[in-house]
Structures are given as structure tokens and as C-alpha cells.
């Protein structure tokens, strides 16, 4: 969030520089992403008043003005702004003035008329604003005063990264509390007087969901002037916090939201039917009419704010609709309510409404300031645009409101966790500075958190707060002292790093993705499996616990392909979550390792005349190299398998001694098209627990006798796999003589009948005791030939 440093210093003003303040916040857990001035320095710009304004004789829509800048002489200035007119106060850059972009103002002649300066726009002064035309200042702006000082531009914008658990710091007062605690200072007290009602109008409130909305404050305000300009000091503070000015009512509501951190909803009183406000569940098929005359169909069990006939808004969100205030509004209803954070978070995700209100409600607001915020808004509205306030309508169910929890903090646990000793008095002082009520005796603190610290519920939370305010930089530097413990891991266990290094050596890059994945992508890959759905996902793109690592790998490939990356070899290791009723917590958490390849087999090179895309055998080679580390490659079988995510003709299940340990193959063309993958994508995934154990190698002597080989060419039906042929040969031969068998060639075509193919199997022979004779080799070859013909109904070529 963005905050004005000057606004913060109105509440708490520590005697430190802006840079030191930013460092303090970062070290306290609020990372400052950016600290920048509101605008660059400029000079020579003063407040002036247009006393005369007439059309330029030679130019269309160009004005010749006379401007009083506080000197005795009026300035002649040519201006083409659409809002240029007589009797308005403006920012005047005089001759010799220096603008933020380094431009120096000089005397100019425009179509025969001299211009002794310029009338400034916000953009000319380096100030971000959506306002069109020259700057218009309040009528009481002092003529001749330095504009830089008048607008208090000697200010910085601090952009702070606030963690989701610290909803109390999404406001100026919340950040100021933290700064006060860090610097041992007292925060300026909130002084807002209760509003005395001048009318007796009220509206009945019906809360039908008290567990979701345990508190509601409301007030009717009549005869406001909604077209009144927003005070410059409010509009400027909003602008520096990144919020555009809308109208006087919305601006004041946003101002109080930033100041106190409590949302206030506003409704047009005249548009409410039946003179009643209801907080209830939506009805089946109910529709909310939006401001652009479109309609939003409400989902069942949505918490809505309604009158007796229709829904007015979805609770806890800004929903622009036809019942919102407009330029003709005169009477309004202000609502300051407390909603259960989890409900608002769920609704804003369902309807994709991520606005300031839902952002605050989803992270929690302090119910103790609901009335205070309502009085603050009412006070500012009456002061800025008039109106007659009614009495406060209070509907509070105290039994349903969240209550701070008493927490016991033990000295022994504190010292054990933080690893060093903090004095008892300092701990008590830190807790009191943070607003906690404390009692200390016998090395035990009894602590009651303040209402705004809804993130504090257990002892560990308190320990984190004490350490944070004490200062991470004040933690003593102590050398670690430990006894050396030898690695007791069994020699037969492969470290995961060994597998990672092998894949990196083969050109892969490791990635790390979230365990939360896109539901739609995962549904395409695993349509028959039911995943774990998150109740409160971070985004809709991360709503499901992953069933495999493929979802994250494919999403990464899509991301890189969209950025013109063609060659990709990626891998990842991580936990996958497979629901299973008889497992612990009804879910299996399996450590998997997976890879993905896309693009060409080789990088582009001028000497490569043929471009070959990566295919099934390329990634199969990578998997075999990985499995070879286990020394169990001879026990591995790749069996044809139809996986819903993979191409039926280019996929396989990987088995280790009849146990399935993973899958490999090309992504199915239909899925490839749906995900807009631009080239063939091949994947594999293995269960780490199944392959992490390896067979210890045995030391054997190297034969000093010559090696021989013979080929067997056999014609077999197409359905016969080469692996089956090789396995049959291995059953026949003595390993001391037949040391290896490889597939040498596969042939279909001329002289081969339809439905058949020719395998050429190469047999390698070597003995450790003698040179093999031709009779011994021929005997093994003949045995293999006879068995293969009989087993596979084959014909020798």
C-alpha cells in the first residue's frame, strides 16, 4: 500500500529521516518497496488569480489571460486549457521558474501575443493526476504564496508491502502505531466528537445472518450538496496514496478508510424501497442491477445488503449499481458494519471483486472503531458539503463479535525459541507499547491483545512480536557450537541432489512452483481424479492442491513459450497430494520428480541440415539415464499404457519389478491445442520413494578375452514389443557368455507382410575364462532363434 509520509507524521513524528523511517519499517516486518518524493523540486511557481480571460484573436480555443500573482503588475499569459476562466485561483509559473523536468520558463510570443509565464497543470509539475486542464485552487488560496509550500509537496510516498495477517496496518493509524512502538513514542489520540443529530430520521435494520454480521452502525444524512468540491487537502492525501478523486462523499469515505482502516458503505436513501435495510442470504436466481444497466446473477448463500424488494450490494465489497449515489443524490445512508473476514474473502474471490473494501474486510477490521469511523465520515461530510445528520442506528450482537483471547507467555519458552535473553521489564514495556494488557508474575505473562490485533492468538505470535519490536538487528551474534555427527544415511540411499545434478548435466533446468495449481489445467491432465480444493485460495489460478508436478511444469512452458523461448528442458521435485480415505488425514503426500521437454532435439546450428523435434525416445533416454543410477535399469520395464493426459501411441507406464513407479509420454494433441502449446511437449514423472534406493554395485573382474557379436533378424507381428524379444533371449543364455542384448534395427516395408515388422537383435558374447569358440556362440544363437520363432510365431530372415 502507498502512504503519504507527511500524513503519517501528523500522527507520529519520530526524530529520524525518511530513509531511516523506511529502514525501521522494513526491519519491523513491513518491507518498504519504494520511497520516492511526491514530485521533483521546482521553483518560481506561485498562486495567482485570473482577473481577465478573453479569446485569442488568431487561435481557436486559446485564451489570453491577465493574472494577479501578488505583484503590482498583472501578467499576460496565453493558455489553451479547456477550464481556463475568470476568477479562479491557479498555479502560475513565472518567467525564470524551473519546472521538475528541468524546463526553464521564458518570455514567449504566440501569434503576436506575449506570454509571461504558463498556467500549470498537475502533469507539468510532475504530479500524477487524472484531472484535465490547469490546476484549480480553492478561492481562499493566498495569492502570491509559493505553490510548492502551499501544497506541502516536500513529502514522500512510502509503498509498503503489508503481509496478509496484518490487516490492522492497512491504514495510516495502523502504520503509525507500529512506528510509535518501535521509537518508544506515544501515538496522537484519536479525537472525534460524537455527532449531535439534528433530525430524527432512522431506518429499521434486519440482520438475518448475525454470525456473519454481528455489528451494524448506520445513520441517515439529509440535504447534502454532493456537487461541492472535495477539499484540496483531502484530494491531495488520497492522490498520494494512489486513489483518484470521485466526488465529495466517496472521497471522504476513502479518506477515512485510509486514515482509520474501516470501510463505510454509502447508499442513496431515495432508492431504498420499504424503508428497511436487510443483511441476508441471496435468494435463488436473484439479480443485482449494476450501474451500467447490466445485471449480476447472485450465487446462492451470498451475503447481501438489501431493502424489502431487491439487493442493494454484495456485503463487504464495492459493487457499482443503480442504487449507489450519483450527482443528483441529496439524502444518503451511511453504513459502518463488521463482517466475518473469511466470508468476505470467499465472496470477493467468487465474484472476482478485489476492491479496497473487500481487501480490508478480508484481512479483518477493528470492530471497536466502527462507530468512530461513522462519526468521522459524518463530521467531514457536514463540514464539506452540509447536511443534517440523524441519530446512530446501532445493531450489535456482542456475543457474536470476535473477542481477544487471553494468552499465557512463559519465560522458558520465550528464551528457548529466540535463543537469547531479554529483560523482563523490556518485554513488558514492548507489549504495552503494542497496546497489550499485561500482568507479570513468576516468569509468566498474562496478556490480552488489543481489539485491532486479531492476528494474535497463540504464545508463538507474542514471541514473534517481542522479537520484532526488540529488533532483529539487536539479536546477539553468537557462534554456533555443535558436535560433529557423521552422516548415518544408508549407503544404498541415493541423495535427491544426485538426481538433480544428473538432469542438470543433461541440459535440464530446475524450477520450483507452488503446490497450489490451476484447477482447469489439472482437470485436463487428470480428469478422473478428485483433487483437494482450497477453501480460500490466493487466486483462482491457485485453487487446487496438485495431483502431479505436470501442471506446474506445463504452465511454466506456456509462460516461456509466450516469451519466445523455444528450447525447454525443465524438471521439478516436490510433494503431490493424492486424496485417499485410508491414508493419514485422508491424503497421501508423495515426493515426486518430473521433467518436461519441448522444442528441438539439438540447438540450432549452421551445420545441422535437418531439424529434428524432440520425440518420445529423447525423453525416454533421459529417464533411463536417471534410473541407471539405481543400478536397477535391468529391472525397469516400459509398458504401453493409456494415460488421459498423454498421446495413446506415445506413452508408457514405468514399472520396477511389476510395481508402477511413474509415467512417460507426449502430451495428448487435444490437450496441447486447448493449452495453446505451440510444439510437441513430452513429460515424465517418477515416484521418488520408489527409486531412491539403489543396488550396491559389485566389483567384478574385466575379461581379457575378445568380445564377439551376432545378429538375429526375425519377422514378428506388429503387436510384439522389442522388449519382450530381448527378455526371452536373456532367459536362455548364460550371463557368463551372453553379456548384452540390444535392438539393432526395426524394419517395415518391402518384403515384409502387412501387420508384421522385422527386428534385428544383436547378441554380444564374451567369457571371463577363455576365448569363445564358434560352436559355443552358434549354440546360443540357435537356441535363441528356436525359442523366438516358437514364442512369437516369428520367421527368421
N, C-alpha and C positions, 0 to 999 in steps of 0.2 A: 504494500500500500504506500501511497505518497502522502507525505505530511509537510506542512509549512513549518520550518524551524522556528520562525517568529511566533507562530501560533502556539507551538509547544512551550516556548519560553514565556508566554503570557501566563502559563500555569505553573511552570517550574523553570527557574533560570539559574542553572549551576554556573559557577565562575570558570568555565572552560571554553575552549574554542570549538568551532563547528566540527573540525576534524577529530578532536578528542571526544566530542559527544558521539560521533559516528562510531569511533573505535569502542567506546564504552558499550553502546548498544549491541555491537557485533559480539563482543566478549560476553555479553549477558544473554546471548542466545537469539538476538534479533539481528540477523545479518543485514547490514546496510548494503544494498546492491549499487546504489548511486547517491552521490551527494553533489548537487550542482546548483549554481546560482539561478535565481528566477530569471534573470536576464543579464547580459553583459553590461559593463559600465558604459553609460553615456552621459553627456553633459550639454548644457545650453538649451535644455528643453524646459519651458515654464508653462504655467497655467495662464490661459488667455480667454477672452470673450469675444465672439464675433458680434460686432456692433453694426456692421453693414454687409449685405450679401446681395450681389446682382449678377446677372448672366453676362458671360464674356461675349463681346460683340462679334467675335470671329470664330468662336468654337462652340459646338453644341454640347450641352451638359457639362460645361465648365463654368466655375463661378469665380468672380473677383470679390474678395472679402477685405474688410478693414477689421483688424484685430487689435484689441486692447490687451497689451501684455504687462501692464503696470507701469510702463514708462510714459513720458509725456507725449510721445509721438505714436500714432496708430500705424500698425504695419499693414502694407498692401501684400496680400498673399493670394495666389491663384490656386484653386482647389477643384478637383473633379469628383469628390466623394458624393454619393447619392444623398447622404444625410446632412450635407452642409446647409446650414440655415442660420438666420439671425438669432441672437440672444441665447446661444448655448456656450457653455464653458468647454474649452478644448485644450489639448496639449500642443504647444507651439514650439517648433524647433527654429530658433532664430539664426540669423547669419552668424557663422562661426561655430555653430553647435556641432558636436561629434556624435554620430549615431553608433549603435552597437556593432554594425558591420564595418565600421571604420570610415564611413562616408562623412565628408565634411560639407555642411550646408553653405552654399554660396548664393550671391545675388544672381537671379536668372531673369531673362526676358522671354515671355511666352506669347507669341503672336502679338508683339507690340506692347504687352503689359508686363511691368516689372513685378517679380515675386520676391518678397524679402523674407523668405523662410518657407516652411511647409507646415501644414496641419497634420499631425501624426496619427497613424493607425497603430493598433497594437503590434501588428507584424513588423512595422517599420522600427519599432523599439525592441524587437527581438522577443516579444511576449506572445506565447501561444494563446490564441483566442479564436472562437468561431464568430465573433462579432464582425459584421461587414461595415466598412466605412470608417470615418475618423472617430477618435475616442470622444465620447460624450461624458462629461463630468457633472457631478451634482451642482445645482445652481449656487450652492454656498461654498464651492471650492474657491479658495483665496487666489485672486488674480495676482500674477507675478511670482507666486511661490514655485520653487524648484519641483518639477513634476516627479523626479526620482525620489525625493524625500517625501512628497505628499503621498505617493502610493506605497511608500515604505518598501522599495524594491531591493533594499540591502538585506535580502533574505535568501535562504537556500531551500531547495526542495530535497527532502530526505526520502528515498524509496527504500522501504524496509520489508524484508521477507519474514512474514509472521507465520509461525507454524500453526497447523490446524487446531491444536489443542488450546491455543491462546486466543480465544475469541474475545477475551476481555481487553486485548491490546489492539483491537481494530478501531480505535478511537484516539483522539488527542489526549483525553484524560487518562486512558489506559496506558499509553506510552509514557505520559508524564509521571504516573505512579511509579513506573519502573525506574525512571531517571531519578526521582526523589529517593527511592530506596537505595539505589547504587551510590548516590552522593551524600547520604545522611542528611537530607533536607526535608522540610515539611511542604506538602503539596498545598497549593492555594485551595481554600474551601469553596465548595460549590454554593453560591448564594443566589437562589432563585425564589422569589417571594410567591406565595400562593396567590392565584388569581381570584379576585373577588367577582362573582358572577353579577352581571347587570341585566340578565334576562333569566327566566325560569324554565326555558325550554329544555326538555330532556327527551330521550328516546329509549324505549324498553330494549333490553339486551337479553337474548335467549342463548345460553351456552349449552348445547346438546352433547358436546364432547369435552367434559371437564378434565379428563385425563390428558387431553392434547392442548387445551386452552384453559389452564386453571386461573388465569388472571386477565381481566379486561378493564381498561380505563377508557372512557370516551367523553367527548364534550362537543356541544354544538356551538358554532361561531357564526353569527349572522351579520349581514351587511358589510362584508369585506370588499375592498377595492382591489380585485385581482390584477388589474392592469397597472397598478402602482409599480414604479421601477424598483428593482432589487437594490438595497443599499450597496454602495461600491465596496465597502469593507467585507460584506458577506460574499458578494460575487467574486472578489479577488481571492479570498481564502479558499473558496470552492475551486476556482481555476487552478490554484497552486497545488491542490490535492487531486487534480485530474478530472474534475466534474464540471460540465458545462451548465451555464445558467439557462433555466427554462422559463419560470415565472416566479413571482414573489413567494407564492405558497410552497411550491416544490423546492425552491432554493432554500427556504428557511427549514423545511423538513430535512433536506440533505445536510444542511449546516449542523443541525442538532444531532443527526446520525453520526457525522464525523466527530463532533465535539464530545458527545456522551456515549455513543455506541449503541443507541436504542432506536430501532425503526419506528416511525409514526406513519400510519396509513391515513389518507385523506379521501373522503367521498363527497360527491355533490348531494347535498341534503334534499334538493328538489327532485332528484332522480330515484329516491328510495320510496318504494310502494309499501303501504300498510303501516308506516311509521314504526318499524321494528327492524332490529338487526339480529340476525341469527348466525351462530357459528355451528356448523353441522356437517354431516357427510353429504357428498353429492348423491343425487338420485340417478338411477339407471337411465342412460340416454340424455341426461341433462346437458344443456349447451350454454356456454358463456359467450356473449356477443362482444367482440373486440372493437376497438376504436376505429378500425378501418372497415367496419361493417362485415368483416369476416367472422367466422364462428369457430369456437374451440369446443370439441366434444370432450366432456369431462369423463375421466375414468372412474369406475366405482370406488367408493370409500376415499374419495379425495376430500380433504377438509376445505370447506369454502366459507366465505362470508357472504350472506345473502339477506334479502329482505323477505317479505312474505310470499313473493312470487318467483323470484329469479336470483341466481347467483350474481354477486357483485364483483367478486375477486376470488382467486385461489389464495388461501391463507398463507401468509409469510412471504409472498412474492409480489413484485410489481407487475401487475397484469394490465397493460393499457386497454381500457374498454370504454364503452359508451357511457358508463356511469362514473367515470373519472371526472375530475374538474376540468373546466375549459375556460375560455376567455369571457364567457357570459355568466360564470358561476358567481353567486353572491352569498350563498349560505353553504357552509361545509360542516362535515362531521369529522372530528379528529379521533383516531383510534390508537391507543398505546397498549398493546397486548403482549402476553408471554405465550409462546408456543413451544412445544417439546422439540428440541433440536433434531432428533432422529427423524421425526415425521416430516419436517420441512425439508431436510436433506433428501429424503426419499422422493418427495413430491417435486422438488426442483429438478431432480435427475430424470424423473419420468416425463416431465413436460419440457425438458431442456431449457429451463428458465434459471439462468445463473446471473441474477442481478444483485445489487447492493443489499437489498433487504434479505433475500434468501441466504446470501453469503454470511450475513451477521447472524440470522436466526439459526442456521445450520451449525454454526460454531458456538452458539449459546449467547444469550444476553442476560444481563443482571436484572432479575425481576424487581429488585428493591428500588430501581430508579425509573420504573415505568411512569409513575405519577410525576416525578421530577421532570422527565423529558417532555411530558404533555404540557406541563406548566411553562417550560422553557419555550416550546413552539408557540404556545398561545401568547406569551408575553411579547415575543418578537413580532408575531403577526399583528397584534394590536398596535404596537409601536410603528410598524412599517406600512400597514395597509388598513388600519382601522378595524372596526368590527365590535360586536357585542357578545361577550362570552357567556355561556350558560354554566350551570354547576357541573361538577365532575360526576360522571356515571361510573360507579365502582362495582364490578362483579368479580370478587376474589374468593377462590376456594383454597384456603390456606393449607388444608390437609393434602391437596394435590400439588402444591408448589414444591419445587426441589429445595431440600434443606441441607445446609452444610453438615458434614459428618465430623464428629469428634474423633481425633486421631491421636494415638499414643506414639511418641517418639522415644526410643531407648538410646541412651548414650553408647552402649556397647555395639549396637547395630550400626549407628552412625559412624563410629570410629572404624568398624570393620569394613564398611563399604567404601568410605572415602580414603582410608589409609593414612590419615594424619589427624592431629588433634586440634580442635577449635575450642576456645574458651567458652564455658557455659554462658557467661554474660554476653559474649558476642553473638552466640546462637539465638539467645532470647531477643537481643536487640535487632538482629536480622529479621526474625519472624514478626516482630512488632512493626518494623518499617514496612513490611509487606502487607500489613493490615490484619495479621493473625492475632487472635486472642490466645494468650499462653499462660500456663501455670507450670512451675518447675519445682520438683522436689524429688530427692533420692535418685538423681540421674535419670529422671523421666520427665518429659514434657507432655502436658495435656494441651492439645491445640485444637482450636476451632477456626477453620478458614473463613475469610470474608465471603459475602454472597457473590461477589464477582469472580471468585476463583473456583469455578465449577470443575476445573481440571484436577483439583487436589482431592484425592480420596484415600490414598494409602500412605504408609510410612515412607516408602521409597520416593514418592513425589516430594515430600518435605525435605528429604536428604538432597535431592536434586536442586531444590530451591535454595537451600542453605549454601551448597557448593557454588551455585551460580552467582549469588549475590556476594559471597565471600571473595569470589574472583578466581577464575581458572588460572590466571597468571600468578596468583598467590599460593598455589599449591606447591609445597616444597619439593625441590628436585632431590630425590633420594635414589642412590644407585641400587639396582635390583640385586638381591642376594638369593641365590638358588643353588641347590645341589644338582650336580650333573647327573642326569638319568639317561642311560643308554637306550637306544631305540629297541623296544621289545617287540616290534611288529614282526610277524612271522615272515620268514624268507619267501614263502610261497604267495604272499600278497603283493599284487602289483600296485604301486602308487598311482593315483589318478594323474599326477603330473607327468608320469612316463608316457601315458597315452596321449596327453595333450601335446607333449614335445614331439611325439611321432607325427601327429597330424600337422603341427606347425612346420615340421621338416618337409612334409609333403605339400606345402603351399597353402594350408588352411589358416584362417584367422579365427581366433576365439571371440565370441560375443557373449554378452550377459543381458538377458531380458527379464522382465517381470514375470512372476508366477501367475499374474492376472492377465488373461488374454482376451482377444476379441471373440465374442460368442459366435458370430456369424462365420468367421474363418474356421473355428474349431468344429462347428456343426457340419461344415462341408467335408472336413477331414475325418471326422468320427461321428457319422450320423446315427449310429446305433448305440452309442454310449451316452449316458446321462451324466453331465458334469456337475460340479458344485457351483451354484450360482451365488455370487456375493449379495448380501442384503443391502449393503451401502457401498457400491463401487465408487472408485475415484472418478472414473469417466465411463461412458458406455463402451468405450474401446477396451476397457479392462474390467469386464463384469463377470468373468468366469475363471475358475481355477483350471490350470492347464492339465489336460489328459496326456499330452506328449509335448516334446520340445519342438515339434514341427511347426506349430502355429507361430511361435516367436521367430523361428528361422525364416519362414516364408514371408512374414511381414517385413523382416529386415531386407530380404532380397527385393521385395516390391519397392521399399523405400530407396534402395540403392539403384535399382533399375530406373526409377523416376528421375535419378540424378546422373543419368548417362553412364552408369557403371555396368559393363557387360560381363566381365570375368569375375565370378564369385565362387569362393571355396570357404565356407564358414562352418564352424562347429560350436556346440554348446554342451555343457554338463549342468544338470540341475535336478531338483525334485519335481516329480509329477504326482498328481493327486487323483487316484482312481477310487471312486466310491465302491465300498464292499461291506456288506452288512456284518459279516463275521470278523472284520478287522477291528483293530483298536480305534476308537472314535468313529467307527464305520467308514474309514478311509485308509487306503494303502498309500504310503508315501514312498515312492520308488525313485532311487537315484538312477538317472538315465544319461547316456551320452549319445548325441545325434549330430549328423552333419548334412550339409546341403551343397550341391554343385550346380552351376549354371554357366552357360557360355560355351567357349571353345575348349577343345582338349589341350591345345597349346596356345600360348600367347602369340599374337600376330607378329609375323616376321617376314622380311622380304624374300627369304629363301624358301618359305613354305608355299608351294604352288597350290596345294589342296587344303581347303579349310574344313576341319572336321569338328562338328559339335560334340560336346561331351555325351557319352552314352552309358548304358547300364554297366558295361564291363569296366569302365573307368572307375566308377564309384565302388564297384564290387572289388576291384583291386585295392582300393584304399581300405575297405573293410577287412579284406584278407590280411593286409599288412598289419592292421591293428590287432586282429585276432592271432596273428602269428607270434605276437609277444607272449601269449599264454602257453605256447608250446602245445596247443590242443587243436591246431588247424586241421590235423588229420581226422579229428572227431567232429568237425564242423560240416554241416550239410546245408546247402541252399535248396529249398524245396519250393516248387511252384505254389503260389498262394494268391488268392484274390482278395486284396485289401481295398476297402471302399475309396481310399484316397489315392490309390496307385493304379497305373496302367495295367490292365489284366494280362497283357502279353509281356510286360517288362517289370515284373515284381516277384518277390520271393520272401518266404519266411526263413529265418536263420535258426537252425537247430544245433544244439550241443547235446549229443547223446540222447536224442529224442525229446529234449526239452527246448521249447521255443524261447529264444533269447532276444529276438528282435526282428525287424523287417527292413527291406531294402527295395527300392524301385523308383520308377519315374512317376511324377505327379500326373494324375489322370487328366487327359486333354480337356474334359468338361470343366474340371476344377481350375485348370490352368487358364481357360478362357474367362471364367467367372471372376477370377482374381486379377485378370489383366496381366498375367505373366507373359513376357514377350519372347521367351525362348524356353527350350526344354529345361526342366528342373528335376534333379534327381536327389533323393534323400535316403538316409539310413538312420536307424535308431536301435540302440542296444541297451539291455539292462546291465548296469554296472555290477550289481551284486552277482550276476551270473558269470561274468568274465573276469572279475578281479582276482580270482585265484588261478595260479598257473602251475603247471607241472615242472618240477625242478629238472633241468637237463642232466643227462647222464654223460659222463666222459667216455668216449669210445675211441678206439684206435682208427687211424686213417689207413685205408687199404693201399698197399703199394703195388697192387696188381691192376692191369689195364681194365678200362670200362668199355663195354660194348652196348649197342642198341639194335633193336629190330622193330619193324613196323608191322602192324596187323590192320588191314583195311577190311571193314565189314559193313555190309548194307543192312540197315535195320529200319523198322517203321519210325515215322516221324515222332511218335509219342515217346520213344525211348530216349532217356536223358543220358548224356555222356558220362555223368557221374555214376550212374548205375553200371555202366560197362566197366569203368575203372575199378569199382568196388568188387565186382565179380573176379576180375583179374587178380586183385590183391588177395582174395581168399585162396587162390590156387597155389600161388608161388611161395617159395621160401624167402623170407626177408634177407637172409644172408647172401642170396644170389640176385633176386629181383629187387633193386634198391629204389626204383622210382617208376611211375607210370604217368604219362602226360598225354593230353589230347593234342594231336599234331595238326589235324585238318578235319573240316566238315565240308562236305560237298553235296550239292543237289544240282541236277541239270541233265545234260546229255548222258544217255546210257543208264540213268537211274530212274526207276519206275516212279510214277506219281504216288505220293503218300509215303515215300521212303527217302532215306538220306544215307550218306556214306561217312562213317567215322574212320579216321586213321589214328590208331593208338600206338604210341611209341613206348616200348619197354626198354628200361635201362638195366644192364646186368653188370655185376661186379662181386667178386668174392674176396674175403679178407685172408683166405688161406692159400689160394692157388689161382692160376690163370684158368678161366673157364674154357672148357672145350666146346667145340661146335655142337657135339652131341647133347651136352647139358643144356645149352641155350635152346637148341631146336626142340628138346623135350618140353621145356616150359612153354615155348611158343605154341607147340601143337596142342598142349593141354588147354591153354587159354582159348585157342581157336575153336576147339571142340565144344567147350563149355559155353562160349559166347553164341555159337550157332544154335545150340540146344536151348539156352536160356532165353534168347531174344528172337528166335526164329530168323536168324540172320543168314546172310550169304557172303562168303569171302570173295573179295575182288581179286 
